[in-house]
Amino acid sequence: MTEDKIPRTSRISGFHKLAVDERIEQVAAFAGLADDHRRQLALPSNIDTHLADHMIENMVTTIAIPVGIATNMRVDGRDVLVPMATEESSVVAAVGNAARQCYESGGFATSMSGTEMIAQIQLLDIPDPVRARLLVLERREEIENICNACDPVLVGLGGGFRDLEVRLVDTPAGRMVITHIVVDTRDAMGANAVNSMAERLAPDIAAWTGGRTLLRILSNLADRRVVRARATWTCDAIGGTRVRDAMIDAYQFADNDPYRAATHNKGIMNGISAVVLATGNDTRAVESGAHAFAARTGRYRSLTSWEVTAGGDLAGAIELPLAVGLVGGAVKIHPTARALLAILQAETASDLTRIIAAVGLAQNFSAMKALATEGIQRGHMALHAQNLAFAAGAVGNEVGEVARRIIAQRSINEAAAGTALAELRGQ
Ligand code: NAD
């Protein structure tokens, strides 16, 4: 495709009807992908054994997860095609559908509190914790120098030490003095960076206070790295006031009942973790941070909030800590993660973070809308029926036919898929 024909809009109609190689072409043209990235996307099992063997211990194989592209996303005025790695059906479609319904009203707008991570140093056996806390706080300049000397590359990129906090935490094992070093890790997720600083600093803290340091590790409750996204869905776009009000009721249920909130937030993480995984970032770090943040008031609550605007439209917002990077960990070494990041065209870790937050909000919109109207199963079942057909042993055209039959019979389960396949083959 020539430059002037490159589609710069994320609204690619009929994308799902294209063959896989045609989709790769469209995405590559949209993002202007280099040939090596384009080739990498076309490899179904795309990680070299030698590389995999060096990424983790005792490697025996790899497991491939499908990567889909969410269309229709517009984030801070820019159209983006978003790669999502997930084994669950309906997740990619849910994001594209939600994004389509708010595209005309501007898509998603985002903001961030910063790119600062916290590392904790635990100090024990302190008879006078109040005094120890002040002893540490008095050393702020020295601490800044020690931390920054650990990572001249980061400091050269404008990152490094930013702040010092010392907290007293009462536990059944006594009062502990917990030092937080706050470090701007820029385009890195930052775990290794801040862990190194905490380990380097700990002996000094022990010496200054006369106590014993134990754990030295980052906190995944990255509340200095909070991202927010918001979007407005017009009442017309979502199907009227009844749908809107039902969605508000669904949200209130989640925000006030932890049993519901857990599932509501799981849906949000369906979207968020899929992009985190596709980009080679640490899904567990993001998930633990999100859930800890959801419980920060002492009650586990919704990560999103929903309200009706003065004009009667539906406004949604999401806010959560999101520690992802463009360098470090697997991000720079996994060739598929690099190719997928190239599709996103994120220049900074903050760009990536903002897109991921928008995906979380979009996912939540679709899940709540489905639950509050027709129920989740209808949309879910078409692909689920195909998975059951595969599991029953269907191949080629049999897959679609078996799925169609069990949906028509309204018995979408493994036994029905087996029977439908046997009948089909018997014909
Ligand atoms: P890293 O140490 O591999 O890379 C970060 C370093 O890259 C920085 O310290 C800096 O020196 C350098 N760098 C180069 N260009 C940079 C730029 N533009 N911006 C910032 N730094 C730049 O990785 P990391 O991000 O410190 O750590 C991430 C890894 O740590 C992930 O693999 C994660 O799974 C793992 N990890 C996580 C936890 C946890 O979440 N609890 C704990 C330990 C390790």
Boltz pocket constraint, residues with backbone or C-beta under 6 A from the ligand:
constraints:
  - pocket:
      binder: B
      contacts: [[A, 151], [A, 153], [A, 154], [A, 157], [A, 159], [A, 185], [A, 186], [A, 187], [A, 188], [A, 189], [A, 190], [A, 191], [A, 192], [A, 193], [A, 194], [A, 195], [A, 218], [A, 220], [A, 282], [A, 285], [A, 325], [A, 327], [A, 328], [A, 329], [A, 330]]
      max_distance: 6.0
